[in-house]
C-alpha cells in the first residue's frame, strides 16, 4: 500500500495544488518499528532527524 500511495501522490498533488513533490518524508519510531514496509516499498533511508 505504501508503494502504491507514494506513486499516486505526486500526480494527485500536482492536480490539486499545482506542485509535484519530488521527495516524500515520514517519521518512524525505531524503538517500535523496524521500517520493513519502507524497505518493501523501495524507500531509501537517508538518516535520522534531530
Predicted model as a PDB file, atoms N, CA, C, CB and O in Angstrom, pLDDT in the B-factor column:
MODEL        1                                                                  
ATOM      1  N   UNK A   1       0.814  -1.187   0.000  1.00 89.00           N  
ATOM      2  CA  UNK A   1       0.000   0.000   0.000  1.00 89.00           C  
ATOM      3  C   UNK A   1       0.864   1.259   0.000  1.00 89.00           C  
ATOM      4  CB  UNK A   1      -0.930  -0.007   1.195  1.00 89.00           C  
ATOM      5  O   UNK A   1       0.536   2.241  -0.666  1.00 89.00           O  
ATOM      6  N   UNK A   2       1.957   1.229   0.740  1.00 88.00           N  
ATOM      7  CA  UNK A   2       2.819   2.407   0.796  1.00 88.00           C  
ATOM      8  C   UNK A   2       3.419   2.701  -0.577  1.00 88.00           C  
ATOM      9  CB  UNK A   2       3.937   2.208   1.835  1.00 88.00           C  
ATOM     10  O   UNK A   2       3.508   3.861  -0.980  1.00 88.00           O  
ATOM     11  N   UNK A   3       3.826   1.669  -1.288  1.00 88.00           N  
ATOM     12  CA  UNK A   3       4.379   1.858  -2.627  1.00 88.00           C  
ATOM     13  C   UNK A   3       3.353   2.439  -3.588  1.00 88.00           C  
ATOM     14  CB  UNK A   3       4.900   0.542  -3.169  1.00 88.00           C  
ATOM     15  O   UNK A   3       3.666   3.336  -4.372  1.00 88.00           O  
ATOM     16  N   UNK A   4       2.147   1.936  -3.527  1.00 91.00           N  
ATOM     17  CA  UNK A   4       1.071   2.435  -4.397  1.00 91.00           C  
ATOM     18  C   UNK A   4       0.771   3.899  -4.063  1.00 91.00           C  
ATOM     19  CB  UNK A   4      -0.217   1.565  -4.239  1.00 91.00           C  
ATOM     20  O   UNK A   4       0.645   4.733  -4.960  1.00 91.00           O  
ATOM     21  N   UNK A   5       0.659   4.199  -2.783  1.00 91.00           N  
ATOM     22  CA  UNK A   5       0.351   5.572  -2.369  1.00 91.00           C  
ATOM     23  C   UNK A   5       1.464   6.542  -2.766  1.00 91.00           C  
ATOM     24  CB  UNK A   5       0.126   5.630  -0.856  1.00 91.00           C  
ATOM     25  O   UNK A   5       1.185   7.661  -3.196  1.00 91.00           O  
ATOM     26  N   UNK A   6       2.713   6.122  -2.625  1.00 90.00           N  
ATOM     27  CA  UNK A   6       3.814   7.027  -2.957  1.00 90.00           C  
ATOM     28  C   UNK A   6       3.944   7.250  -4.462  1.00 90.00           C  
ATOM     29  CB  UNK A   6       5.119   6.479  -2.406  1.00 90.00           C  
ATOM     30  O   UNK A   6       4.468   8.280  -4.888  1.00 90.00           O  
ATOM     31  N   UNK A   7       3.479   6.312  -5.261  1.00 91.00           N  
ATOM     32  CA  UNK A   7       3.464   6.521  -6.721  1.00 91.00           C  
ATOM     33  C   UNK A   7       2.285   7.400  -7.145  1.00 91.00           C  
ATOM     34  CB  UNK A   7       3.397   5.164  -7.457  1.00 91.00           C  
ATOM     35  O   UNK A   7       2.386   8.147  -8.118  1.00 91.00           O  
ATOM     36  N   UNK A   8       1.184   7.312  -6.427  1.00 95.00           N  
ATOM     37  CA  UNK A   8      -0.026   8.066  -6.757  1.00 95.00           C  
ATOM     38  C   UNK A   8       0.059   9.526  -6.302  1.00 95.00           C  
ATOM     39  CB  UNK A   8      -1.239   7.402  -6.125  1.00 95.00           C  
ATOM     40  O   UNK A   8      -0.461  10.419  -6.970  1.00 95.00           O  
ATOM     41  N   UNK A   9       0.704   9.760  -5.184  1.00 95.00           N  
ATOM     42  CA  UNK A   9       0.725  11.078  -4.557  1.00 95.00           C  
ATOM     43  C   UNK A   9       1.251  12.213  -5.452  1.00 95.00           C  
ATOM     44  CB  UNK A   9       1.554  11.010  -3.328  1.00 95.00           C  
ATOM     45  O   UNK A   9       0.615  13.266  -5.488  1.00 95.00           O  
ATOM     46  N   UNK A  10       2.365  12.063  -6.170  1.00 95.00           N  
ATOM     47  CA  UNK A  10       2.858  13.196  -6.961  1.00 95.00           C  
ATOM     48  C   UNK A  10       1.844  13.715  -7.988  1.00 95.00           C  
ATOM     49  CB  UNK A  10       4.124  12.796  -7.674  1.00 95.00           C  
ATOM     50  O   UNK A  10       1.653  14.926  -8.103  1.00 95.00           O  
ATOM     51  N   UNK A  11       1.208  12.834  -8.718  1.00 96.00           N  
ATOM     52  CA  UNK A  11       0.214  13.266  -9.695  1.00 96.00           C  
ATOM     53  C   UNK A  11      -0.999  13.905  -9.052  1.00 96.00           C  
ATOM     54  CB  UNK A  11      -0.221  12.104 -10.531  1.00 96.00           C  
ATOM     55  O   UNK A  11      -1.508  14.913  -9.542  1.00 96.00           O  
ATOM     56  N   UNK A  12      -1.462  13.325  -7.961  1.00 97.00           N  
ATOM     57  CA  UNK A  12      -2.611  13.892  -7.249  1.00 97.00           C  
ATOM     58  C   UNK A  12      -2.287  15.273  -6.692  1.00 97.00           C  
ATOM     59  CB  UNK A  12      -3.050  12.960  -6.115  1.00 97.00           C  
ATOM     60  O   UNK A  12      -3.109  16.187  -6.764  1.00 97.00           O  
ATOM     61  N   UNK A  13      -1.095  15.419  -6.140  1.00 96.00           N  
ATOM     62  CA  UNK A  13      -0.683  16.707  -5.575  1.00 96.00           C  
ATOM     63  C   UNK A  13      -0.557  17.764  -6.667  1.00 96.00           C  
ATOM     64  CB  UNK A  13       0.651  16.562  -4.824  1.00 96.00           C  
ATOM     65  O   UNK A  13      -0.944  18.916  -6.472  1.00 96.00           O  
ATOM     66  N   UNK A  14      -0.025  17.373  -7.798  1.00 97.00           N  
ATOM     67  CA  UNK A  14       0.109  18.325  -8.905  1.00 97.00           C  
ATOM     68  C   UNK A  14      -1.261  18.761  -9.422  1.00 97.00           C  
ATOM     69  CB  UNK A  14       0.930  17.705 -10.048  1.00 97.00           C  
ATOM     70  O   UNK A  14      -1.472  19.938  -9.718  1.00 97.00           O  
ATOM     71  N   UNK A  15      -2.179  17.820  -9.529  1.00 97.00           N  
ATOM     72  CA  UNK A  15      -3.527  18.138  -9.973  1.00 97.00           C  
ATOM     73  C   UNK A  15      -4.227  19.072  -8.986  1.00 97.00           C  
ATOM     74  CB  UNK A  15      -4.339  16.856 -10.155  1.00 97.00           C  
ATOM     75  O   UNK A  15      -4.863  20.047  -9.387  1.00 97.00           O  
ATOM     76  N   UNK A  16      -4.106  18.771  -7.709  1.00 97.00           N  
ATOM     77  CA  UNK A  16      -4.826  19.531  -6.682  1.00 97.00           C  
ATOM     78  C   UNK A  16      -4.179  20.878  -6.354  1.00 97.00           C  
ATOM     79  CB  UNK A  16      -4.924  18.709  -5.424  1.00 97.00           C  
ATOM     80  O   UNK A  16      -4.861  21.897  -6.242  1.00 97.00           O  
ATOM     81  N   UNK A  17      -2.826  20.864  -6.199  1.00 97.00           N  
ATOM     82  CA  UNK A  17      -2.138  22.058  -5.707  1.00 97.00           C  
ATOM     83  C   UNK A  17      -1.218  22.732  -6.731  1.00 97.00           C  
ATOM     84  CB  UNK A  17      -1.339  21.697  -4.506  1.00 97.00           C  
ATOM     85  O   UNK A  17      -0.699  23.819  -6.480  1.00 97.00           O  
ATOM     86  N   UNK A  18      -1.019  22.086  -7.880  1.00 97.00           N  
ATOM     87  CA  UNK A  18      -0.146  22.653  -8.899  1.00 97.00           C  
ATOM     88  C   UNK A  18       1.331  22.480  -8.605  1.00 97.00           C  
ATOM     89  CB  UNK A  18      -0.444  24.095  -9.063  1.00 97.00           C  
ATOM     90  O   UNK A  18       2.167  23.140  -9.224  1.00 97.00           O  
ATOM     91  N   UNK A  19       1.662  21.607  -7.674  1.00 96.00           N  
ATOM     92  CA  UNK A  19       3.043  21.352  -7.285  1.00 96.00           C  
ATOM     93  C   UNK A  19       3.271  19.849  -7.294  1.00 96.00           C  
ATOM     94  CB  UNK A  19       3.363  21.961  -5.884  1.00 96.00           C  
ATOM     95  O   UNK A  19       2.477  19.097  -6.729  1.00 96.00           O  
ATOM     96  N   UNK A  20       4.348  19.407  -7.929  1.00 96.00           N  
ATOM     97  CA  UNK A  20       4.671  17.978  -7.981  1.00 96.00           C  
ATOM     98  C   UNK A  20       5.854  17.712  -7.044  1.00 96.00           C  
ATOM     99  CB  UNK A  20       5.004  17.523  -9.452  1.00 96.00           C  
ATOM    100  O   UNK A  20       6.983  18.092  -7.355  1.00 96.00           O  
ATOM    101  N   UNK A  21       5.607  17.066  -5.908  1.00 94.00           N  
ATOM    102  CA  UNK A  21       6.715  16.788  -4.980  1.00 94.00           C  
ATOM    103  C   UNK A  21       7.695  15.781  -5.575  1.00 94.00           C  
ATOM    104  CB  UNK A  21       6.174  16.262  -3.640  1.00 94.00           C  
ATOM    105  O   UNK A  21       7.308  14.877  -6.315  1.00 94.00           O  
ATOM    106  N   UNK A  22       8.958  15.955  -5.239  1.00 91.00           N  
ATOM    107  CA  UNK A  22       9.985  15.026  -5.710  1.00 91.00           C  
ATOM    108  C   UNK A  22      10.517  14.143  -4.589  1.00 91.00           C  
ATOM    109  CB  UNK A  22      11.131  15.794  -6.344  1.00 91.00           C  
ATOM    110  O   UNK A  22      11.221  13.166  -4.843  1.00 91.00           O  
ATOM    111  N   UNK A  23      10.180  14.486  -3.347  1.00 89.00           N  
ATOM    112  CA  UNK A  23      10.589  13.695  -2.189  1.00 89.00           C  
ATOM    113  C   UNK A  23       9.404  13.476  -1.263  1.00 89.00           C  
ATOM    114  CB  UNK A  23      11.742  14.384  -1.434  1.00 89.00           C  
ATOM    115  O   UNK A  23       8.516  14.322  -1.155  1.00 89.00           O  
ATOM    116  N   UNK A  24       9.403  12.338  -0.602  1.00 89.00           N  
ATOM    117  CA  UNK A  24       8.415  12.067   0.445  1.00 89.00           C  
ATOM    118  C   UNK A  24       9.188  11.787   1.719  1.00 89.00           C  
ATOM    119  CB  UNK A  24       7.466  10.861   0.068  1.00 89.00           C  
ATOM    120  O   UNK A  24      10.265  11.192   1.688  1.00 89.00           O  
ATOM    121  N   UNK A  25       8.631  12.219   2.832  1.00 87.00           N  
ATOM    122  CA  UNK A  25       9.281  12.045   4.117  1.00 87.00           C  
ATOM    123  C   UNK A  25       8.287  11.449   5.097  1.00 87.00           C  
ATOM    124  CB  UNK A  25       9.840  13.384   4.643  1.00 87.00           C  
ATOM    125  O   UNK A  25       7.092  11.739   5.044  1.00 87.00           O  
ATOM    126  N   UNK A  26       8.787  10.624   5.980  1.00 86.00           N  
ATOM    127  CA  UNK A  26       7.956  10.060   7.022  1.00 86.00           C  
ATOM    128  C   UNK A  26       8.779   9.927   8.292  1.00 86.00           C  
ATOM    129  CB  UNK A  26       7.376   8.696   6.591  1.00 86.00           C  
ATOM    130  O   UNK A  26      10.009   9.942   8.248  1.00 86.00           O  
ATOM    131  N   UNK A  27       8.113   9.799   9.396  1.00 84.00           N  
ATOM    132  CA  UNK A  27       8.786   9.664  10.676  1.00 84.00           C  
ATOM    133  C   UNK A  27       8.378   8.336  11.302  1.00 84.00           C  
ATOM    134  CB  UNK A  27       8.448  10.856  11.618  1.00 84.00           C  
ATOM    135  O   UNK A  27       7.192   8.014  11.375  1.00 84.00           O  
ATOM    136  N   UNK A  28       9.364   7.572  11.752  1.00 83.00           N  
ATOM    137  CA  UNK A  28       9.133   6.256  12.340  1.00 83.00           C  
ATOM    138  C   UNK A  28       9.875   6.184  13.667  1.00 83.00           C  
ATOM    139  CB  UNK A  28       9.593   5.115  11.379  1.00 83.00           C  
ATOM    140  O   UNK A  28      11.025   6.613  13.764  1.00 83.00           O  
ATOM    141  N   UNK A  29       9.237   5.657  14.657  1.00 87.00           N  
ATOM    142  CA  UNK A  29       9.890   5.435  15.944  1.00 87.00           C  
ATOM    143  C   UNK A  29      10.674   4.132  15.845  1.00 87.00           C  
ATOM    144  CB  UNK A  29       8.846   5.388  17.121  1.00 87.00           C  
ATOM    145  O   UNK A  29      10.073   3.058  15.873  1.00 87.00           O  
ATOM    146  N   UNK A  30      12.004   4.195  15.731  1.00 85.00           N  
ATOM    147  CA  UNK A  30      12.795   2.976  15.546  1.00 85.00           C  
ATOM    148  C   UNK A  30      12.783   2.029  16.737  1.00 85.00           C  
ATOM    149  CB  UNK A  30      14.200   3.344  15.242  1.00 85.00           C  
ATOM    150  O   UNK A  30      13.162   0.865  16.611  1.00 85.00           O  
ATOM    151  N   UNK A  31      12.353   2.519  17.884  1.00 90.00           N  
ATOM    152  CA  UNK A  31      12.249   1.618  19.037  1.00 90.00           C  
ATOM    153  C   UNK A  31      11.013   0.739  18.947  1.00 90.00           C  
ATOM    154  CB  UNK A  31      12.221   2.419  20.336  1.00 90.00           C  
ATOM    155  O   UNK A  31      10.921  -0.286  19.623  1.00 90.00           O  
ATOM    156  N   UNK A  32      10.051   1.146  18.100  1.00 93.00           N  
ATOM    157  CA  UNK A  32       8.811   0.385  17.967  1.00 93.00           C  
ATOM    158  C   UNK A  32       8.661  -0.306  16.627  1.00 93.00           C  
ATOM    159  CB  UNK A  32       7.647   1.282  18.183  1.00 93.00           C  
ATOM    160  O   UNK A  32       7.959  -1.312  16.530  1.00 93.00           O  
ATOM    161  N   UNK A  33       9.310   0.218  15.583  1.00 89.00           N  
ATOM    162  CA  UNK A  33       9.119  -0.305  14.242  1.00 89.00           C  
ATOM    163  C   UNK A  33      10.459  -0.499  13.536  1.00 89.00           C  
ATOM    164  CB  UNK A  33       8.222   0.628  13.432  1.00 89.00           C  
ATOM    165  O   UNK A  33      11.379   0.303  13.704  1.00 89.00           O  
ATOM    166  N   UNK A  34      10.562  -1.550  12.759  1.00 88.00           N  
ATOM    167  CA  UNK A  34      11.807  -1.836  12.029  1.00 88.00           C  
ATOM    168  C   UNK A  34      11.860  -1.133  10.675  1.00 88.00           C  
ATOM    169  CB  UNK A  34      11.961  -3.336  11.828  1.00 88.00           C  
ATOM    170  O   UNK A  34      12.928  -1.062  10.066  1.00 88.00           O  
ATOM    171  N   UNK A  35      10.739  -0.617  10.195  1.00 85.00           N  
ATOM    172  CA  UNK A  35      10.722   0.054   8.900  1.00 85.00           C  
ATOM    173  C   UNK A  35      10.660  -0.907   7.723  1.00 85.00           C  
ATOM    174  CB  UNK A  35      11.931   0.919   8.767  1.00 85.00           C  
ATOM    175  O   UNK A  35      11.018  -0.538   6.604  1.00 85.00           O  
ATOM    176  N   UNK A  36      10.214  -2.125   7.959  1.00 88.00           N  
ATOM    177  CA  UNK A  36      10.164  -3.144   6.907  1.00 88.00           C  
ATOM    178  C   UNK A  36       9.287  -2.732   5.730  1.00 88.00           C  
ATOM    179  CB  UNK A  36       9.659  -4.448   7.479  1.00 88.00           C  
ATOM    180  O   UNK A  36       9.629  -3.010   4.581  1.00 88.00           O  
ATOM    181  N   UNK A  37       8.170  -2.078   5.999  1.00 87.00           N  
ATOM    182  CA  UNK A  37       7.271  -1.688   4.909  1.00 87.00           C  
ATOM    183  C   UNK A  37       7.927  -0.646   4.008  1.00 87.00           C  
ATOM    184  CB  UNK A  37       5.949  -1.139   5.472  1.00 87.00           C  
ATOM    185  O   UNK A  37       7.639  -0.594   2.812  1.00 87.00           O  
ATOM    186  N   UNK A  38       8.809   0.184   4.572  1.00 88.00           N  
ATOM    187  CA  UNK A  38       9.505   1.181   3.754  1.00 88.00           C  
ATOM    188  C   UNK A  38      10.526   0.516   2.839  1.00 88.00           C  
ATOM    189  CB  UNK A  38      10.197   2.223   4.646  1.00 88.00           C  
ATOM    190  O   UNK A  38      10.662   0.896   1.676  1.00 88.00           O  
ATOM    191  N   UNK A  39      11.234  -0.463   3.357  1.00 88.00           N  
ATOM    192  CA  UNK A  39      12.181  -1.206   2.506  1.00 88.00           C  
ATOM    193  C   UNK A  39      11.438  -1.967   1.416  1.00 88.00           C  
ATOM    194  CB  UNK A  39      13.026  -2.186   3.353  1.00 88.00           C  
ATOM    195  O   UNK A  39      11.916  -2.040   0.284  1.00 88.00           O  
ATOM    196  N   UNK A  40      10.291  -2.528   1.734  1.00 89.00           N  
ATOM    197  CA  UNK A  40       9.495  -3.255   0.747  1.00 89.00           C  
ATOM    198  C   UNK A  40       8.984  -2.327  -0.348  1.00 89.00           C  
ATOM    199  CB  UNK A  40       8.322  -3.954   1.426  1.00 89.00           C  
ATOM    200  O   UNK A  40       8.786  -2.762  -1.483  1.00 89.00           O  
ATOM    201  N   UNK A  41       8.767  -1.051  -0.022  1.00 88.00           N  
ATOM    202  CA  UNK A  41       8.288  -0.066  -0.999  1.00 88.00           C  
ATOM    203  C   UNK A  41       9.449   0.623  -1.718  1.00 88.00           C  
ATOM    204  CB  UNK A  41       7.409   0.983  -0.308  1.00 88.00           C  
ATOM    205  O   UNK A  41       9.233   1.575  -2.468  1.00 88.00           O  
ATOM    206  N   UNK A  42      10.681   0.148  -1.495  1.00 88.00           N  
ATOM    207  CA  UNK A  42      11.895   0.689  -2.119  1.00 88.00           C  
ATOM    208  C   UNK A  42      12.225   2.109  -1.691  1.00 88.00           C  
ATOM    209  CB  UNK A  42      11.754   0.651  -3.606  1.00 88.00           C  
ATOM    210  O   UNK A  42      12.824   2.865  -2.456  1.00 88.00           O  
ATOM    211  N   UNK A  43      11.844   2.475  -0.486  1.00 89.00           N  
ATOM    212  CA  UNK A  43      12.234   3.776   0.043  1.00 89.00           C  
ATOM    213  C   UNK A  43      13.692   3.691   0.470  1.00 89.00           C  
ATOM    214  CB  UNK A  43      11.315   4.209   1.238  1.00 89.00           C  
ATOM    215  O   UNK A  43      14.192   2.609   0.777  1.00 89.00           O  
ATOM    216  N   UNK A  44      14.364   4.814   0.490  1.00 86.00           N  
ATOM    217  CA  UNK A  44      15.771   4.874   0.871  1.00 86.00           C  
ATOM    218  C   UNK A  44      15.884   5.657   2.169  1.00 86.00           C  
ATOM    219  CB  UNK A  44      16.638   5.525  -0.253  1.00 86.00           C  
ATOM    220  O   UNK A  44      15.410   6.789   2.268  1.00 86.00           O  
ATOM    221  N   UNK A  45      16.505   5.053   3.147  1.00 84.00           N  
ATOM    222  CA  UNK A  45      16.734   5.751   4.414  1.00 84.00           C  
ATOM    223  C   UNK A  45      17.881   6.729   4.210  1.00 84.00           C  
ATOM    224  CB  UNK A  45      17.049   4.746   5.579  1.00 84.00           C  
ATOM    225  O   UNK A  45      18.952   6.345   3.741  1.00 84.00           O  
ATOM    226  N   UNK A  46      17.662   7.990   4.562  1.00 84.00           N  
ATOM    227  CA  UNK A  46      18.704   8.991   4.361  1.00 84.00           C  
ATOM    228  C   UNK A  46      19.283   9.496   5.679  1.00 84.00           C  
ATOM    229  CB  UNK A  46      18.155  10.155   3.566  1.00 84.00           C  
ATOM    230  O   UNK A  46      20.187  10.332   5.681  1.00 84.00           O  
ATOM    231  N   UNK A  47      18.777   9.002   6.778  1.00 81.00           N  
ATOM    232  CA  UNK A  47      19.333   9.381   8.060  1.00 81.00           C  
ATOM    233  C   UNK A  47      18.268   9.735   9.073  1.00 81.00           C  
ATOM    234  CB  UNK A  47      20.267  10.528   7.890  1.00 81.00           C  
ATOM    235  O   UNK A  47      17.070   9.668   8.795  1.00 81.00           O  
ATOM    236  N   UNK A  48      18.720  10.108  10.234  1.00 80.00           N  
ATOM    237  CA  UNK A  48      17.829  10.458  11.324  1.00 80.00           C  
ATOM    238  C   UNK A  48      17.765  11.970  11.470  1.00 80.00           C  
ATOM    239  CB  UNK A  48      18.288   9.804  12.635  1.00 80.00           C  
ATOM    240  O   UNK A  48      18.735  12.674  11.189  1.00 80.00           O  
ATOM    241  N   UNK A  49      16.612  12.460  11.914  1.00 76.00           N  
ATOM    242  CA  UNK A  49      16.470  13.882  12.192  1.00 76.00           C  
ATOM    243  C   UNK A  49      16.726  14.142  13.663  1.00 76.00           C  
ATOM    244  CB  UNK A  49      15.075  14.385  11.789  1.00 76.00           C  
ATOM    245  O   UNK A  49      16.672  13.231  14.490  1.00 76.00           O  
ATOM    246  N   UNK A  50      16.997  15.358  13.967  1.00 75.00           N  
ATOM    247  CA  UNK A  50      17.272  15.713  15.369  1.00 75.00           C  
ATOM    248  C   UNK A  50      16.248  16.730  15.832  1.00 75.00           C  
ATOM    249  CB  UNK A  50      18.716  16.275  15.540  1.00 75.00           C  
ATOM    250  O   UNK A  50      16.290  17.169  16.982  1.00 75.00           O  
TER     251      UNK A  50                                                      
ENDMDL                                                                          
END                                                                             
